[in-house]
Amino acid sequence: MNLNVYKWVAAGISISCSIMQATAIISIQWIAWICLMVSVLMWTYISYIEKDKARLTQQIVFIVLSFVAIYNWFQHR
């Protein structure tokens, strides 16, 4: 299985969402976080297939912290 396409799509999503967050438009930040979580899920899948345990662990922690960040954002908005 060629994972290069998945890697480039995940990277593109990450870059696009990072730009969205850098604009500091608060009303779209939650959209960027959700899209970034999709990207992280893609990287998690890639890490699992490639048996890269360090990157897999990092991605899982990021997913959990993303859920916490979104929850906190909606609570304090």
N, C-alpha and C positions, 0 to 999 in steps of 0.2 A: 504494500500500500504506500502510495506516495503522499507524504504528509506536507510537502512543501506548499501546496495550495492552501491547506488549513492554516499553516503558519503565517502565510502572507495575508490571508483574510483576517485572522486574529490580530496581526500587527496593524493592519489598516484600521480595524475597529478601535484598537487601543489608541492609536495616534489621533484619529478623528475625535474620539471622546475626550482625550486629554486637551485638545484644542478647545472643545466645547466648555470644559471646566475652566480653562485658563481665561475665557472671556469674562468670567465672574458674573454671568447672567444667572442669578440665583434661581429663577423660575425654570431653567432647563437642566440644572445640575442633577436632579434625580433621574432624568432621562439618560444622561451621560453615565451615571453610576450603573443603571440597569444594563446599558450597552456594554460597559466595561465588564460587568459580571458575565455576560455572554462570551466576551473575549476570553476571560479567565477560564470559563468552563471549556472553551475550545483548547486553551493551553493545558488545562488539566487532562483532557482526553489525550492530547499529543504526548504529554509527559508519561501518562500511564502506558500508552502503546510503546513508547521508546524505553520504558522501564527506568526513567530518570527520577529516582525517589526524592532527591533533594528539591528539584523543581516542582514535583507533584505536591510535596509537603507545603512548599511556599504558596502554591496556587490554592490549595485547600484553606490555608490560613487566610489568604486574601479574600476568598469567597465569604468566609465566616465574618471577617471584619467589615466587608462590604454590606452584608445584611445588617450588622450593628449600626453602621454609619447611616444607612437609609432609614432605619427605625428611629435613630436619634434625630435625624434631620426632620422627619415628619412630626416627631414629638415636640420639638423646640421651635417649630416654624410659626 
